[in-house]
Amino acid sequence: MTLQAPAYLSPSSVGTFQQCPLRFKYSRIDKIPEPPTIHTMLGNFVHEILEDLYSFDAKDRTLPVARSIARDKWDNKYSVETKQLNIDDHDFRWKAWWCVENLWKCEEPTEVNLESVEFEINGEIHGVQIKGFVDRFQKDENGKIVIEDYKTGKVPNPRFTDDKFQQLLIYAVMLEELGIGETSEIRLMYLVAPKILSKAVDNQARKKTIKTLVDTKASVDQFCEEGVFPTKAGPLCNWCTFKKICPAWKTKK
């Protein structure tokens, strides 16, 4: 049975495909909804607070303003959503605020000059349609782009940092393709630590990223034509929403 390939890929869905093609199928082709988790909800909460904070004039990006934003988002949205997951309110809010406070250990928000926040990308790279949102980017002293992404999880083992940077490399290639500018550096801002991991963007990284996108699209199209997406079992299966329906686990007790 031939399947319909998605109209576009996102940087996160490329990562999902690399982790497990079948999980990609369940999510992007079968469109089986994945319920929110405490981790995704925490990330969304912190991202929304910081997005609003940087919409203020630089002089107004203070902790009291951030606290007011957080309180408003909690009262109008997240107080209800956390109850649906039976999340401990106090623990959740404490972890979120810890991340927000740690922003000031990474940078001084009143001195940051961002070019864009939550910038939507929508374009094509070598025949591969890509959509996504860049958390934020600014310009360095040479006028080149520095892409930054907030993270509310643990700092990864150095062996896995390249996987974490892949999404930002896709954004870097897309921003250049769209004529926004050339990216010189990408940064992961781990707010729990707090710690910033950075990586220079060179031609080799760009070429590798483009090849990853082209190869991923070709594999997706091939599996759709064949009607079968293979599984890739591993440690991440323990956190997969689809484990109960995955053929790799159906026969396991």
PyMOL commands that set and color helices and strands:
alter all, ss='L'
color gray80, all
select helices_A, chain A and resi 11-19+21-29+38-53+58-60+63-84+89-106+109-111+158-177+203-226+235-239+243-245+247-250
alter helices_A, ss='H'
color red, helices_A
select strands_A, chain A and resi 114-125+128-139+145-151+183-190+195-200
alter strands_A, ss='S'
color yellow, strands_A
deselect
rebuild
show_as cartoon
